[in-house]
């Protein structure tokens, strides 16, 4: 039981804080859970993820398995929320002449879409509207990947296969009402979707190309 609790704590600290220090790797002990950041009052600020994991370990040792499981799930959700906040920086800045709202982020629990993360941002220019969305572990990833790998499926839905910033993309555009969307799968895990209304096709492509794909692959 002692080794299980230690492994659980180390696993979450590696997920959140990165690899263990050389000293920790040699001793097999987890690094200190005290966060070195200082609060406004000058006191060390306790990290919410680590404190939740510590509580889960205490509950496990005490035999409260339900409470321990609940806190482990909660800690995982906190990590997903932190991840989603960082992923917002991957969304494009507004193109010249466009305005943008603040980026939004949402982290789903494991019971919903397998614990995916969604970040999005909306852009406007007069009547033109564009939204860029990045979703991790989306339930529609497989169907989109199938279309990307088979031009017949992509064409059947009115889309065309194109390369945007080195990424395979399915582009759909209606010239009649100036609306369309672009779907791109990155690293087999992320779905990038660009949707537009009253927009030129070139602007859709430009926003799709402005996503930080290199940074996205690191998540």
C-alpha positions as CSV (number, residue, x, y, z in Angstrom):
1,X,0.0,0.0,0.0
2,X,2.9,2.4,0.9
3,X,4.4,1.9,-2.6
4,X,1.1,2.4,-4.3
5,X,0.5,5.7,-2.6
6,X,4.0,6.9,-3.4
7,X,3.7,5.8,-7.1
8,X,0.3,7.6,-7.3
9,X,1.8,10.9,-5.9
10,X,4.9,10.7,-8.2
11,X,2.8,9.9,-11.3
12,X,0.7,13.0,-10.8
13,X,3.6,15.2,-10.0
14,X,5.4,14.1,-13.2
15,X,2.3,14.8,-15.2
16,X,1.9,18.3,-13.8
17,X,5.4,19.4,-13.0
18,X,7.5,17.5,-15.6
19,X,10.2,14.9,-14.9
20,X,11.5,14.2,-11.5
21,X,14.8,15.8,-10.4
22,X,18.0,13.7,-10.6
23,X,18.0,13.4,-6.8
24,X,14.4,12.2,-6.8
25,X,15.1,9.7,-9.5
26,X,18.0,8.3,-7.5
27,X,16.1,8.0,-4.2
28,X,12.7,7.1,-5.6
29,X,11.1,9.8,-3.5
30,X,8.7,12.4,-4.9
31,X,9.9,16.0,-4.7
32,X,8.5,18.4,-2.1
33,X,4.8,19.2,-2.7
34,X,5.3,22.8,-1.6
35,X,5.0,25.2,-4.4
36,X,7.8,27.8,-4.5
37,X,5.7,30.5,-5.9
38,X,4.9,33.3,-3.4
39,X,1.5,34.7,-2.8
40,X,0.7,38.4,-2.6
41,X,1.2,38.2,1.1
42,X,4.7,36.7,0.7
43,X,3.7,33.2,1.9
44,X,4.3,30.0,-0.2
45,X,1.2,29.2,-2.2
46,X,0.0,25.6,-2.0
47,X,-0.7,24.1,-5.4
48,X,-4.3,23.0,-5.7
49,X,-3.4,19.9,-7.8
50,X,-0.8,18.6,-5.4
51,X,-2.9,19.3,-2.3
52,X,-5.8,17.3,-3.8
53,X,-3.4,14.4,-4.6
54,X,-2.1,14.5,-1.0
55,X,-5.6,14.3,0.3
56,X,-6.3,11.4,-2.0
57,X,-3.3,9.5,-0.6
58,X,-4.4,10.2,3.0
59,X,-7.8,8.9,2.2
60,X,-6.4,5.8,0.5
61,X,-4.2,5.0,3.6
62,X,-7.3,5.5,5.8
63,X,-9.3,3.0,3.7
64,X,-11.6,5.6,2.2
65,X,-11.3,4.3,-1.4
66,X,-14.3,6.2,-2.7
67,X,-13.0,9.5,-1.4
68,X,-9.5,8.8,-2.7
69,X,-10.9,7.9,-6.2
70,X,-13.0,11.1,-6.2
71,X,-10.0,13.3,-5.3
72,X,-7.8,11.6,-7.9
73,X,-10.5,12.3,-10.6
74,X,-10.8,15.9,-9.3
75,X,-7.0,16.4,-9.5
76,X,-7.0,15.1,-13.1
77,X,-9.8,17.5,-13.9
78,X,-7.7,20.4,-12.4
79,X,-4.8,19.4,-14.6
80,X,-7.0,19.4,-17.7
81,X,-8.2,22.8,-16.8
82,X,-4.6,24.1,-16.5
83,X,-3.8,22.4,-19.8
84,X,-6.8,24.1,-21.5
85,X,-5.7,27.5,-20.3
86,X,-2.2,27.0,-21.8
87,X,-3.7,25.8,-25.1
88,X,-5.5,29.1,-25.6
89,X,-2.2,30.6,-26.7
90,X,-2.2,28.4,-29.7
91,X,-5.2,30.1,-31.2
92,X,-4.6,32.8,-33.9
93,X,-4.4,36.5,-33.3
94,X,-6.9,38.5,-35.3
95,X,-6.0,39.1,-39.0
96,X,-5.5,42.6,-40.1
97,X,-8.7,44.5,-39.9
98,X,-10.4,41.9,-37.7
99,X,-11.4,42.0,-34.1
100,X,-11.3,39.1,-31.7
101,X,-13.0,38.1,-28.4
102,X,-11.1,36.7,-25.5
103,X,-10.3,33.0,-26.0
104,X,-12.4,30.5,-24.1
105,X,-11.4,27.1,-22.6
106,X,-13.3,24.1,-21.3
107,X,-12.1,20.9,-19.9
108,X,-14.4,17.9,-19.9
109,X,-14.4,15.1,-17.3
110,X,-13.5,11.6,-18.2
111,X,-17.2,10.7,-18.3
112,X,-17.8,13.2,-21.1
113,X,-15.8,12.7,-24.4
114,X,-13.1,10.8,-22.5
115,X,-11.8,13.9,-20.7
116,X,-11.2,16.2,-23.7
117,X,-10.1,19.8,-23.7
118,X,-11.6,22.5,-25.9
119,X,-10.3,26.0,-26.6
120,X,-12.0,28.5,-29.0
121,X,-11.9,32.1,-30.1
122,X,-14.3,34.2,-32.2
123,X,-13.3,36.8,-34.7
124,X,-15.4,39.5,-36.5
125,X,-15.0,42.0,-39.3
126,X,-18.2,43.8,-40.2
127,X,-20.7,41.1,-41.0
128,X,-18.1,38.4,-41.3
129,X,-17.7,35.9,-38.5
130,X,-15.1,33.3,-37.9
131,X,-14.6,30.8,-35.0
132,X,-11.5,28.7,-34.5
133,X,-11.8,25.7,-32.2
134,X,-9.2,23.2,-31.0
135,X,-10.5,20.0,-29.4
136,X,-8.4,17.2,-27.9
137,X,-9.6,13.6,-28.1
138,X,-12.8,14.5,-29.9
139,X,-15.3,11.7,-30.5
140,X,-15.5,12.6,-34.2
141,X,-11.7,12.3,-34.8
142,X,-11.9,8.9,-36.4
143,X,-14.6,9.9,-38.9
144,X,-12.6,13.0,-40.0
145,X,-9.4,11.0,-40.3
146,X,-11.2,8.5,-42.5
147,X,-12.2,11.3,-44.8
148,X,-8.7,12.8,-44.8
149,X,-7.3,9.5,-45.9
150,X,-10.0,8.8,-48.5
151,X,-10.8,11.6,-51.0
152,X,-14.0,9.8,-52.0
153,X,-15.5,10.3,-48.5
154,X,-14.4,13.9,-48.4
155,X,-15.9,14.7,-51.8
156,X,-19.2,13.0,-50.9
157,X,-19.7,15.6,-48.2
158,X,-19.0,18.5,-50.5
159,X,-15.5,19.1,-49.3
160,X,-12.1,19.2,-50.9
161,X,-8.8,17.9,-49.6
162,X,-6.1,20.5,-49.3
163,X,-2.8,21.1,-47.5
164,X,-2.7,24.1,-45.1
165,X,0.6,24.8,-43.4
166,X,1.7,21.2,-44.1
167,X,-1.5,19.8,-42.5
168,X,-4.1,17.8,-44.4
169,X,-7.4,19.6,-44.4
170,X,-11.0,19.2,-45.5
171,X,-12.3,22.5,-46.8
172,X,-16.0,23.1,-47.4
173,X,-17.2,26.5,-48.8
174,X,-20.5,27.7,-50.1
175,X,-20.1,30.6,-52.5
176,X,-23.8,31.3,-52.4
177,X,-24.0,32.4,-48.7
178,X,-20.2,32.9,-48.2
179,X,-20.0,30.3,-45.4
180,X,-17.8,27.3,-44.8
181,X,-15.6,25.3,-42.5
182,X,-12.1,23.8,-42.4
183,X,-11.3,20.6,-40.5
184,X,-7.8,19.5,-39.6
185,X,-6.5,16.6,-37.5
186,X,-3.2,17.1,-35.8
187,X,-1.0,14.3,-34.4
188,X,-4.0,12.0,-34.4
189,X,-5.3,13.6,-31.2
190,X,-6.5,17.1,-31.9
191,X,-9.3,18.4,-34.1
192,X,-8.9,22.0,-35.4
193,X,-12.1,23.4,-36.8
194,X,-12.5,26.8,-38.5
195,X,-16.1,27.9,-39.2
196,X,-17.1,31.1,-41.0
197,X,-20.3,33.0,-42.0
198,X,-20.4,35.9,-44.5
199,X,-16.7,35.3,-45.0
200,X,-14.4,35.0,-47.9
201,X,-12.9,31.6,-48.5
202,X,-9.4,33.1,-48.3
203,X,-10.0,34.3,-44.8
204,X,-11.1,30.8,-43.7
205,X,-7.9,29.4,-45.1
206,X,-5.8,32.2,-43.5
207,X,-7.2,31.6,-40.0
208,X,-6.7,27.8,-40.4
209,X,-3.1,28.5,-41.3
210,X,-2.5,30.8,-38.4
211,X,-3.0,28.1,-35.7
212,X,0.2,27.2,-33.9
213,X,0.5,23.6,-35.1
214,X,4.0,23.1,-33.9
215,X,3.0,24.1,-30.4
216,X,-0.1,21.9,-30.5
217,X,2.0,18.8,-31.2
218,X,3.7,19.3,-27.9
219,X,0.6,18.8,-25.9
